[in-house]
Every structure is written in C-alpha cells, then in structure tokens.
Amino acid sequence: MKFKLLYYGDILTNPKKRAQHIADIRMQFHPQLKKLITLQPWNNLAKFMMPDAKKSPIITRHIGGIDWNPIISPNLKMIAELDILLMHPEIVGVPRSDIDNRVKTILDGLRCPQNEHEIGQNTPNNIGPIYTLLDDDHLVTKLTVNTSHLLSTEFLPGSKEKSPDAVFMLIDVNVRVTEGTLENLPFIV
C-alpha cells in the first residue's frame, strides 16, 4: 500500500529546542495522516486506536497525557519503505545541505515520541489523538533520499519568509506487511 506525505518548513540539523522542532514537524504530518485514516483501506485501523478501540492489538500509545496513533506499528506486523525527495533553496553539494542530520530529524518527526521529554512544550494536548506515521523509526526497512535544488518557493505556504533551512519534501511511503494476520489483511496487496 502506498501513499505520499508533503512537508514544507525548516529542517534544522542541530536545533536548540530539539523536542519542540520535532513536534512542529510531527504536527505538519498529523492532519495528512488523520485524513488518510478516513480513506479505504486505512479506515480499518480505527478499530485498533483508542480511546474507543474495539479490537486488539491496540496500537495507541499514551505519552505525556496525549494519545498517539501510529499508522505503522509492530503490533500490526507492518513496516515502511520511504523514498524522500528533499528540495531546498541552496545549491546541492554545499556544506549547509547536511543530509544525514536532516534525515535523522525527518525520521524523528515521523515517529511517536518515546517519552515525555520528546513531546515538545507547545504540542497541543486538546485536539484528540495525534497521528504519526511510525510507532518507531526501526520500522523503516528501506530509505532513499534524493536531494535537489528548489528553484521557486512562490507556490508554497509562508514562502515570503525564506529560511536557508527550509525544505520542500515529498515522501513516498510504501507500507508492507511482514506477517499476514486477520488485522492487517486489508493491507496485503
């Protein structure tokens, strides 16, 4: 099963408030994943998500007073392959285009926080569950990253504030099932 996620904003390699920066990235993916859960076959995951989960295995994690609903979970025997197109306004190959640390930041933004210290102080706790792509980044079994020069930011939200750390990112997500079960049957294609 495949789908795409979009991101536009800063990807800092060494932010002073790392937890908050990661939380800001998560919150850009949250509405996209929340919408995904309303579509077939993804809406089958709702029965495993709390607070009104009907069946086991429950995949919701409760951390820091917030319910986190990962789409890809080891409880459902699912893994992800990610193909990332990372476009930034700098010329490709200059020192500021630090790809390894940016990828680490992106992966942290795609997963649930592992403890309260990773949540970020401005993460809203009154919007219901927050959706993340991954329960944990160890569920990524294949990762490809292509970088390119972003020639125009005119079509992007907030494009008047041009930051050297801003990127436009398109993430192709390929969800694979590692072991067929009744719970993940709709995702075996």
C-alpha positions in Angstrom: 0.0 0.0 0.0 1.4 3.4 -1.0 0.7 7.0 -0.2 2.5 10.3 -0.1 3.2 12.9 2.6 4.2 16.5 2.0 6.2 18.9 4.2 7.3 22.4 3.8 9.3 24.1 6.5 12.6 24.2 8.4 14.5 21.0 8.9 17.2 22.0 11.4 20.2 19.8 11.9 21.1 20.9 15.4 18.2 23.0 16.9 18.4 24.5 20.4 15.0 23.2 21.3 15.1 19.8 19.5 12.0 18.4 21.1 9.9 21.3 20.0 11.3 21.4 16.5 10.5 17.7 16.1 7.0 18.3 17.5 6.4 21.1 14.9 7.4 18.6 12.1 5.0 16.0 13.5 2.2 18.5 13.6 2.6 19.1 9.8 2.2 15.4 9.1 -0.7 14.9 11.6 -3.6 16.3 9.5 -2.4 14.4 6.5 -2.4 11.1 8.4 -5.7 11.9 10.1 -7.2 12.3 6.7 -5.6 9.1 5.5 -7.4 7.2 8.3 -10.7 8.2 6.8 -10.0 6.5 3.5 -10.2 2.8 2.5 -8.4 0.6 3.5 -6.8 2.8 6.1 -10.1 3.3 8.0 -9.7 -0.3 9.1 -7.0 0.9 11.5 -9.5 3.0 13.6 -10.8 -0.1 15.4 -7.2 -0.6 16.9 -6.9 3.1 18.0 -8.0 4.3 21.4 -9.9 5.9 23.2 -12.7 3.8 21.7 -10.6 0.9 20.3 -12.8 -2.1 19.7 -10.2 -4.8 19.0 -6.8 -5.9 19.9 -4.0 -5.3 19.1 -4.4 -1.7 20.3 -1.7 0.5 18.7 -2.3 3.8 20.5 0.4 5.0 22.8 -0.4 7.2 25.8 2.6 9.5 26.5 2.6 12.8 28.3 -1.2 13.0 28.6 -1.6 12.7 24.8 -2.8 9.7 22.8 -0.5 9.0 19.8 -1.8 6.9 16.9 0.9 5.5 14.7 -0.2 4.2 11.3 2.7 1.7 11.0 3.1 -0.4 14.1 4.9 -3.7 15.0 1.6 -4.8 16.7 0.0 -5.0 13.3 3.2 -6.5 11.7 3.7 -3.6 9.3 6.9 -1.9 8.1 7.7 1.0 5.9 9.9 1.8 2.9 10.4 5.6 2.4 11.5 7.4 -0.7 12.2 11.1 0.1 12.6 13.9 -2.4 14.2 16.7 -0.4 14.3 20.0 -2.2 16.0 23.1 -0.7 16.9 26.6 -1.9 20.6 26.0 -1.6 22.8 24.7 -4.3 23.1 20.9 -3.9 26.5 19.9 -2.5 27.3 22.9 -0.3 28.1 22.3 3.3 24.7 23.6 4.6 22.9 20.9 2.8 23.8 18.4 5.6 21.7 15.5 4.5 22.5 12.9 7.2 21.4 15.1 10.1 18.4 16.3 8.2 17.3 12.7 7.6 17.6 12.0 11.3 15.4 15.0 12.1 12.8 13.9 9.5 12.7 10.3 10.9 12.2 11.6 14.4 9.4 13.8 13.1 7.7 10.8 11.5 7.6 8.6 14.7 5.8 8.8 18.0 7.7 10.3 20.9 9.3 7.6 23.0 8.9 9.5 26.3 7.6 12.8 27.7 10.8 14.7 27.0 10.4 14.2 23.3 6.9 15.7 23.1 7.7 19.4 22.9 6.2 22.1 25.2 3.9 23.5 22.5 2.3 20.2 21.4 -1.4 20.6 21.6 -3.0 18.2 24.1 -6.6 19.1 23.4 -7.0 18.1 19.8 -7.7 14.4 20.4 -5.2 11.8 19.3 -2.2 12.9 17.3 -1.4 10.7 14.3 2.2 9.7 13.4 3.5 7.6 10.5 5.6 5.3 12.6 5.5 3.8 16.1 9.3 3.9 16.0 11.8 4.5 13.3 13.2 0.9 13.4 10.1 0.1 11.3 11.8 1.8 8.3 13.4 -1.0 6.3 14.3 0.9 3.2 15.2 4.6 2.9 16.1 6.5 -0.2 16.8 10.2 -0.3 17.1 12.4 -3.4 18.1 16.0 -3.0 17.5 18.7 -5.5 17.6 22.5 -5.8 14.3 24.2 -5.1 14.0 26.8 -7.8 10.9 28.6 -6.7 9.1 28.9 -3.4 6.3 31.2 -4.7 3.7 28.4 -4.5 4.5 27.3 -1.0 2.7 28.5 2.2 4.7 31.1 4.1 7.1 31.4 1.1 7.7 35.1 1.8 9.8 34.2 4.8 12.7 32.4 3.1 14.8 30.5 5.5 18.1 28.8 4.5 16.9 25.7 6.4 13.5 25.5 4.7 12.9 22.4 2.5 10.0 21.1 0.4 9.7 17.4 0.9 7.7 14.7 -0.8 7.8 11.4 1.0 6.6 8.3 -0.9 5.5 5.7 1.8 5.3 2.1 0.9 3.7 0.0 3.7 4.5 -3.6 3.7 3.1 -6.4 5.9 5.8 -8.7 7.5 3.4 -11.4 8.5 -0.2 -11.8 7.4 -2.8 -11.7 10.1 -6.6 -11.0 10.2 -5.9 -7.5 11.4 -3.6 -6.5 8.6 -5.4 -8.4 5.8 -6.7 -5.2 4.1 -3.1 -4.1 3.6 -1.8 -7.2 1.9 -1.7 -6.2 -1.8 
